[in-house]
Amino acid sequence: MNRKLRFGMIGGGRGAFIGAVHRLAAIMDGKAELVAGAFSSDPARSQASGADLLLDPARVYGSYAEMVRAEAPMPADAHLDFVVIVTPNHQHFPPAKLCLEAGFNVILDKPVTFNLREALRLRNLVRKSKKIFVLTHNYTGNVMVKQARHLVRSGKLGVIRKIVVEYPQGWLSTRLERTGQKQAGWRTDPKRSGAAGCIGDVGTHAENLARYITGLGIESLCADLTSFVPGRQLDDDANVLLRFKGGAKGVLQASQICIGDENDLNIRVYGAKASLEWRQEHPNELIVKYPDQPRRIYRRGNPYLCAEAQLFTRVPGGHPEGYLEAFGNIYREAFRSIAAEVQGRPLPKEPDFPTIDDGVTGMAFIETVVKSSRLGAKWVKFPDV
């Protein structure tokens, strides 16, 4: 394209965490610009947030419905090319539905909806609209995660036998939601977060990472959810046994009461020939282990990496890349499809970003985990979605 893509944002105003992350990721490559937004359900707060971002006040709205009504008829030289939705979970489906029906491409923060029923409805809307829909499971944008996927899928590890994926945090080890902390407030509230707390917030990242790297879907699972902090309504700790299609076994643990842990998403994949290990807090390295030779450490930015990893590398080796760059990689890849859709060109084949199908699988994972735990940690078959 000979211009930047134009986008609007729903949510992500003053006091929000993830909105700023999305804005940085979207503009990282100079391919897009924010021109409109409904940043809060409070019109005054939304206007203040728009002023912070130096937006035209006429394109800052008091509600997402008002924004869609005003922006949909805009002329071609001002029309939004996509909308980013970064609201709490219970406010994902309504604006996504409205945006798709109005003809906008959509980028949505995870998890995709409030429950599986909404996710299935949204998938039907995406297919009917033929618009680009992107779900920001951002860790799949990490360069060394792409190298890990290449090693698994090219057979370097052999048949996969076991997957161990963990996402421990400690930030909710006390009842932080009672202090007025905004993120803790909605993430621990079943009316806004959904049926799960920790497993929906970070457990879905762990499930998605395991599936992205290995390509294996879950066949059945056995889950034990706990709310350790007195008075908390949703889980803050999850332990899940997994049986994957094809015979591999797995362990997934996610927690937000692990004092001292910050954001330690990590995965180990064990094959018949070799195994690998990657940690989000050390994202530039991938460890590969063998039974008959020393372990190897692959480092980002080197020419020995696979083509996919090199494609998404942004700076030379020795200059760390992490969370924001991974987010930027999701956006950069999404822009290839959005630009093609806007121009009426054929869409790229097999784009490398999470889709509505990943969102549906993530919601099925949440609901199956909750069901298993409520049944007393019984094995439950994963639904065919």
KAWOBEL-V224693 format. One record per residue. N is the residue number from 1. RES is the residue in one letter. PSI is psi in whole degrees, 0 to 359 (* if undefined). Layout:
n,res,psi
N,RES,PSI
N,RES,PSI
This chain:
n,res,psi
1,M,152
2,N,18
3,R,169
4,K,149
5,L,142
6,R,135
7,F,156
8,G,162
9,M,138
10,I,118
11,G,186
12,G,23
13,G,202
14,R,134
15,G,353
16,A,146
17,F,306
18,I,336
19,G,315
20,A,323
21,V,314
22,H,319
23,R,318
24,L,317
25,A,321
26,A,327
27,I,2
28,M,322
29,D,8
30,G,23
31,K,352
32,A,159
33,E,141
34,L,126
35,V,350
36,A,163
37,G,153
38,A,90
39,F,351
40,S,155
41,S,349
42,D,110
43,P,321
44,A,318
45,R,322
46,S,315
47,Q,320
48,A,320
49,S,319
50,G,322
51,A,321
52,D,324
53,L,6
54,L,36
55,L,157
56,D,121
57,P,333
58,A,343
59,R,22
60,V,127
61,Y,160
62,G,351
63,S,158
64,Y,327
65,A,318
66,E,319
67,M,313
68,V,318
69,R,320
70,A,324
71,E,330
72,A,320
73,P,4
74,M,147
75,P,166
76,A,326
77,D,0
78,A,352
79,H,141
80,L,136
81,D,334
82,F,163
83,V,135
84,V,129
85,I,118
86,V,50
87,T,169
88,P,161
89,N,319
90,H,349
91,Q,25
92,H,308
93,F,310
94,P,311
95,P,327
96,A,316
97,K,312
98,L,319
99,C,317
100,L,317
101,E,333
102,A,358
103,G,18
104,F,141
105,N,152
106,V,134
107,I,124
108,L,137
109,D,154
110,K,162
111,P,162
112,V,323
113,T,185
114,F,328
115,N,174
116,L,322
117,R,315
118,E,321
119,A,318
120,L,320
121,R,319
122,L,322
123,R,318
124,N,320
125,L,319
126,V,313
127,R,320
128,K,321
129,S,333
130,K,25
131,K,163
132,I,131
133,F,125
134,V,133
135,L,128
136,T,70
137,H,85
138,N,337
139,Y,338
140,T,349
141,G,352
142,N,136
143,V,315
144,M,341
145,V,322
146,K,324
147,Q,319
148,A,315
149,R,319
150,H,315
151,L,318
152,V,311
153,R,344
154,S,2
155,G,7
156,K,334
157,L,350
158,G,195
159,V,130
160,I,130
161,R,323
162,K,141
163,I,127
164,V,118
165,V,134
166,E,145
167,Y,80
168,P,135
169,Q,166
170,G,5
171,W,342
172,L,31
173,S,347
174,T,172
175,R,68
176,L,332
177,E,341
178,R,355
179,T,357
180,G,4
181,Q,120
182,K,313
183,Q,316
184,A,324
185,G,307
186,W,331
187,R,341
188,T,7
189,D,114
190,P,337
191,K,341
192,R,329
193,S,326
194,G,201
195,A,345
196,A,155
197,G,270
198,C,316
199,I,330
200,G,325
201,D,304
202,V,337
203,G,326
204,T,328
205,H,317
206,A,315
207,E,315
208,N,320
209,L,315
210,A,318
211,R,321
212,Y,315
213,I,316
214,T,337
215,G,8
216,L,133
217,G,158
218,I,135
219,E,317
220,S,164
221,L,162
222,C,118
223,A,147
224,D,108
225,L,143
226,T,143
227,S,96
228,F,324
229,V,121
230,P,134
231,G,350
232,R,134
233,Q,330
234,L,163
235,D,143
236,D,7
237,D,138
238,A,135
239,N,122
240,V,128
241,L,140
242,L,141
243,R,121
244,F,154
245,K,133
246,G,349
247,G,348
248,A,152
249,K,160
250,G,164
251,V,129
252,L,125
253,Q,135
254,A,139
255,S,150
256,Q,18
257,I,18
258,C,90
259,I,131
260,G,340
261,D,138
262,E,293
263,N,57
264,D,53
265,L,127
266,N,156
267,I,141
268,R,129
269,V,123
270,Y,120
271,G,181
272,A,341
273,K,326
274,A,175
275,S,164
276,L,162
277,E,134
278,W,141
279,R,131
280,Q,329
281,E,349
282,H,65
283,P,347
284,N,1
285,E,144
286,L,123
287,I,131
288,V,131
289,K,142
290,Y,160
291,P,342
292,D,18
293,Q,164
294,P,153
295,R,152
296,R,144
297,I,111
298,Y,135
299,R,141
300,R,146
301,G,9
302,N,150
303,P,349
304,Y,354
305,L,162
306,C,165
307,A,321
308,E,317
309,A,320
310,Q,324
311,L,323
312,F,2
313,T,133
314,R,324
315,V,161
316,P,160
317,G,147
318,G,348
319,H,108
320,P,142
321,E,142
322,G,231
323,Y,308
324,L,320
325,E,323
326,A,317
327,F,316
328,G,326
329,N,324
330,I,314
331,Y,317
332,R,318
333,E,322
334,A,323
335,F,330
336,R,317
337,S,319
338,I,317
339,A,320
340,A,318
341,E,318
342,V,322
343,Q,356
344,G,22
345,R,163
346,P,139
347,L,149
348,P,143
349,K,137
350,E,60
351,P,146
352,D,67
353,F,155
354,P,142
355,T,184
356,I,328
357,D,322
358,D,323
359,G,317
360,V,316
361,T,321
362,G,319
363,M,323
364,A,323
365,F,312
366,I,309
367,E,326
368,T,321
369,V,313
370,V,317
371,K,313
372,S,316
373,S,319
374,R,335
375,L,6
376,G,37
377,A,50
378,K,152
379,W,131
380,V,135
381,K,138
382,F,132
383,P,151
384,D,96
385,V,*
